[in-house]
Amino acid sequence: MIQAINAIFDGKSLQLESPLNLDVGTRVRIIVETILPQKQLPKTFCQYPPVVAQPGTMKG
């Protein structure tokens, strides 16, 4: 059975992000693949929610 699962290395061991469906004592083979962080693009003006003035609140 093959399961793909994400984990985070805390400097000493891998911390799984979700539980494994394995019996206690099951031997496994681990192949480590580094996951690069996704780049977050800066929000542009059009991506922010619109700001709408309430009636009677604007002067001018």
C-alpha positions in Angstrom: 0.0 0.0 0.0 1.3 3.5 -0.9 0.3 6.6 1.0 1.4 10.1 0.3 1.5 12.3 3.4 3.0 15.7 4.3 5.2 16.2 7.3 7.3 19.0 8.8 10.9 18.5 10.0 11.3 20.1 13.4 15.1 19.8 13.5 15.0 16.3 15.0 12.2 14.3 13.5 9.3 14.5 11.0 6.0 15.6 12.4 3.1 14.2 10.3 0.4 16.6 9.2 -2.2 13.8 9.3 -2.5 10.3 10.8 -1.2 7.2 9.0 -3.5 4.2 8.6 -1.0 1.6 9.7 -0.9 -1.2 12.3 1.6 -0.7 15.2 4.9 -2.3 14.2 4.4 -1.9 10.5 7.7 -1.4 8.7 7.7 1.4 6.1 10.1 3.0 3.6 10.3 6.8 3.6 11.4 8.8 0.5 11.8 12.5 1.3 10.7 15.0 -1.3 11.1 18.7 -0.3 8.0 20.8 -1.0 8.9 24.3 -1.9 6.7 27.0 -0.4 4.2 28.6 -2.8 4.9 32.2 -3.6 2.2 34.6 -2.4 1.7 37.3 -5.0 1.0 40.8 -3.5 -2.6 41.8 -3.8 -3.4 44.4 -6.4 -6.0 47.1 -5.9 -8.6 45.0 -7.8 -8.3 42.1 -5.4 -9.3 44.0 -2.3 -13.0 44.0 -1.4 -14.8 47.2 -2.6 -15.3 50.0 -0.1 -18.7 51.5 -0.3 -19.7 54.7 1.5 -22.9 54.7 3.4 -25.5 57.2 2.3 -25.2 60.5 4.1 -21.6 59.9 5.4 -19.7 61.7 2.6 -19.3 65.5 2.6 -18.3 67.6 -0.3 
